[in-house]
């Protein structure tokens, strides 16, 4: 076990997040031609910790809500159904042009027609996340957290959320909480803030125990040289990713786990899904395998959620990546953005390729 976890804790895993809703056309139809939609509560960060919360580990969200909003009430009820605790201030809406929870408008795609996602984040209440609204000594000290998972989506959302994530990382380090950081680069978030965000991301990465990202994330967030253009084939691609992760490890030696997923899209409902993880000096690789996709959104978050669950359960490292691969694959079989495992056995059956009926 290369990551030290706190022995005294109230929460196994915690995330800062900006909650919103996703509206999705029914029957895999595109948005522009639909008149019937399903609404769900969502955020990338809660997608991650739902794996742990549904499998029995205590999980918590730090966020903000719009006071008196029926959407906020909808989100709170959903979090409770996932067994996730939440804490955060109630922000006055401030009239029709004030704050709101973000809307994510997305279809699932079908066959040769890929998914399309439209984000509507004007007035997003999550941009107000502020360290002054949270007692970090209580949260990390007297209560205790084993792993805090930070996302680049939240770290880059606004100047306030950037400072909030920095404060969380510093407090976690002070109190012996392990830090997981999924870089999640978004060009629209970084525009005009490149210097500021580069410094913030590098500081968080420097104290992180677990770093997750793809080639774009490591290059654009941390300034790491990307994979070399090598020969054709899967082995060549994996070797080039290993070389890149080696450069990340050299630049950020505090981390002991580095991970990335591998995805090749055959069509919207058929992907090749794999993963690479460096744990200490040990490589663990899941070569891409066929998965059938109902809705791809949340697959990467599902992978991280399963990886963290394996670490929290203190399994052998080879099981972390396998469980993460399976929870990522599982997430793509749900219409929600997050996987909802009934138990560990359901996850392991996906890893084993066993889709037989269970009676």
Secondary structure, 3 states (H helix, E strand, C coil): CCCCCCCCCCEEEEEECCCEEEEEEHHHCCHHHCCCEEEEEECHHHHHHHHHHHCCCCEEEECCEECCCHHHHHHHHHHHHCCEEEECCEECCCCCCCCECEEEEECCCECCECCCEEEECCCEHHHHCCHHHCCHHHHHHHHCEEEEEEEHHHHCCCHHHHHHHHHHHHHHHHHCCEEEEECCCCHHHHCCCHHHHHHHHHHHHHHCCEEECCHHHHHHHHCCCCCCCCCCCHHHHHHHHHHHHHHHHHHCCCCCEEEEEEEEEEECCEEEEEEEEEECCEEEEEEEEEEECCCCCCHHHHHHHHHHHHHHCCCCHHHHHHHHHHHHHHHCCCCCCCCCCCCHHHHHHHHCCCCCCCC
